[in-house]
Amino acid sequence: MIKILRIVLVLLALLAIGFVGMRFYTKSFSPSSTAEFEQGDLDIMVEYCQPAKKGRLIFGPQTSKALVPYGKWWRTGANEATVITFTRNVTIAGRPLKAGTYTLFTIPEQNDWTIIINSEVGQWGLSYDETKDVLRVPAVSVKKSDSVEKFVIDFNEQTNGADMILRWDNVEVTVPIRTR
């Protein structure tokens, strides 16, 4: 009995080491990053991982070999799903959202994107439960003349809030976030 218990414990330890090792390995390709914005009593923090273009087609039709196909949900980064936290109630693209921590998903399209705020937090970026969506709003997507190698999230300060900017390859998406 003790021998079986030892074998099980060794297997569990090996699985745990393998899981931690895989996380470090994948983060070496798509490192963690944080985008932060502060204005008065509004703090916004986005925790995400930055995939790189590496010569690949990033956005495109589902029939192409695009890394992120149009019309399908995307974890908006790499590795774990992207997490966004608001310290106070805001509006996103004019729609109300309560303060809290959420997962940020998107559905890229050739023109406008869909921004998804989801209540499930802590999952790996390969799972998405649509029934836990708190908010879905459209966002404007613009093709730029220059290309960005690594996916980046940033903020541009505005009156009563900020525009969250998602940028990768030659695509820039603007998400207006305002205090209520």
RAHU-V221734 format. One record per residue. N is the residue number from 1. RES is the residue in one letter. PSI is psi in degrees with one decimal (NA if undefined). D_LAST is the distance of its C-alpha to the last C-alpha in Angstrom with 2 decimals. Layout:
# RAHU-V221734
n=<N,N>
res=<RES,RES>
psi=<PSI,PSI>
d_last=<D_LAST,D_LAST>
This chain:
# RAHU-V221734
n=<1,2,3,4,5,6,7,8,9,10,11,12,13,14,15,16,17,18,19,20,21,22,23,24,25,26,27,28,29,30,31,32,33,34,35,36,37,38,39,40,41,42,43,44,45,46,47,48,49,50,51,52,53,54,55,56,57,58,59,60,61,62,63,64,65,66,67,68,69,70,71,72,73,74,75,76,77,78,79,80,81,82,83,84,85,86,87,88,89,90,91,92,93,94,95,96,97,98,99,100,101,102,103,104,105,106,107,108,109,110,111,112,113,114,115,116,117,118,119,120,121,122,123,124,125,126,127,128,129,130,131,132,133,134,135,136,137,138,139,140,141,142,143,144,145,146,147,148,149,150,151,152,153,154,155,156,157,158,159,160,161,162,163,164,165,166,167,168,169,170,171,172,173,174,175,176,177,178,179,180>
res=<M,I,K,I,L,R,I,V,L,V,L,L,A,L,L,A,I,G,F,V,G,M,R,F,Y,T,K,S,F,S,P,S,S,T,A,E,F,E,Q,G,D,L,D,I,M,V,E,Y,C,Q,P,A,K,K,G,R,L,I,F,G,P,Q,T,S,K,A,L,V,P,Y,G,K,W,W,R,T,G,A,N,E,A,T,V,I,T,F,T,R,N,V,T,I,A,G,R,P,L,K,A,G,T,Y,T,L,F,T,I,P,E,Q,N,D,W,T,I,I,I,N,S,E,V,G,Q,W,G,L,S,Y,D,E,T,K,D,V,L,R,V,P,A,V,S,V,K,K,S,D,S,V,E,K,F,V,I,D,F,N,E,Q,T,N,G,A,D,M,I,L,R,W,D,N,V,E,V,T,V,P,I,R,T,R>
psi=<-43.1,-36.9,-42.8,-42.1,-42.6,-42.6,-44.7,-44.3,-41.1,-43.7,-42.9,-41.0,-42.1,-40.6,-42.9,-44.1,-42.5,-41.7,-48.1,-42.9,-40.9,-39.9,-44.8,-39.1,-48.5,-33.1,-18.5,-24.9,-33.4,84.0,155.6,148.8,161.5,133.5,131.0,147.4,135.4,134.2,110.5,-126.5,11.7,119.8,132.7,131.4,129.6,123.2,121.3,172.5,146.7,96.2,156.8,153.3,-47.3,41.0,3.8,158.6,121.0,-61.7,137.4,178.3,154.0,-25.2,-12.8,-179.2,34.0,140.1,-39.1,97.6,146.3,144.2,-0.1,146.0,149.3,143.3,-3.1,53.5,-148.9,170.6,-122.1,156.8,147.2,133.9,134.2,135.1,135.2,132.7,-8.7,167.5,140.9,174.4,142.1,118.5,37.7,-4.6,135.7,145.3,131.0,151.9,146.1,-173.8,132.4,170.7,139.1,117.0,162.5,158.8,101.1,141.8,170.9,-35.2,-89.4,150.7,164.9,126.8,130.6,126.3,122.2,140.2,-17.2,127.4,144.6,0.6,156.8,153.1,6.4,-0.8,143.3,124.1,100.7,-27.3,-13.4,11.8,132.3,-31.8,139.3,125.2,152.5,154.0,145.8,132.8,134.2,137.0,130.2,158.5,-27.2,163.4,143.6,125.8,-46.8,138.6,135.1,143.4,133.8,174.1,141.6,120.3,138.8,169.0,129.1,42.2,-148.6,162.2,124.1,128.2,123.8,126.0,129.9,143.8,-127.0,23.2,134.0,127.9,132.1,127.5,107.4,124.5,122.3,152.3,153.2,NA>
d_last=<62.34,61.38,62.03,59.60,56.93,57.43,57.16,53.92,52.45,53.58,52.04,48.71,48.83,49.65,46.76,44.33,45.79,45.61,41.94,41.03,43.33,41.75,38.24,39.59,41.55,38.68,36.41,39.19,38.51,34.70,33.63,30.46,27.72,24.34,21.52,19.20,16.36,15.31,13.15,12.82,11.87,10.59,13.72,14.37,17.97,19.89,23.46,25.74,29.33,30.58,33.18,35.48,36.77,40.45,41.76,40.32,38.70,35.05,33.42,35.61,36.91,37.71,41.36,41.29,41.46,37.87,36.37,33.04,33.99,31.92,30.61,30.71,28.02,27.98,26.96,25.47,27.95,31.14,32.51,29.92,26.82,23.92,21.50,17.86,16.02,12.44,12.42,8.95,6.57,5.41,6.36,9.98,11.79,9.40,9.85,7.84,9.35,10.03,11.07,14.69,17.47,18.33,20.91,20.21,22.68,23.19,25.61,27.05,28.58,30.58,27.87,24.36,23.31,21.47,18.94,19.28,17.36,20.01,20.26,23.80,24.12,27.34,29.38,31.53,30.20,32.81,31.37,28.43,27.80,26.00,25.76,23.23,20.69,17.19,15.82,17.75,16.58,18.79,18.90,21.26,24.40,26.72,30.29,31.14,34.67,34.67,34.46,32.77,35.04,32.59,29.25,26.47,22.70,21.13,18.04,17.88,15.62,13.52,11.66,8.21,9.35,12.50,14.66,16.46,20.06,22.60,26.12,29.56,32.80,32.12,28.79,25.36,22.17,18.79,15.58,12.38,9.62,6.42,3.79,0.00>
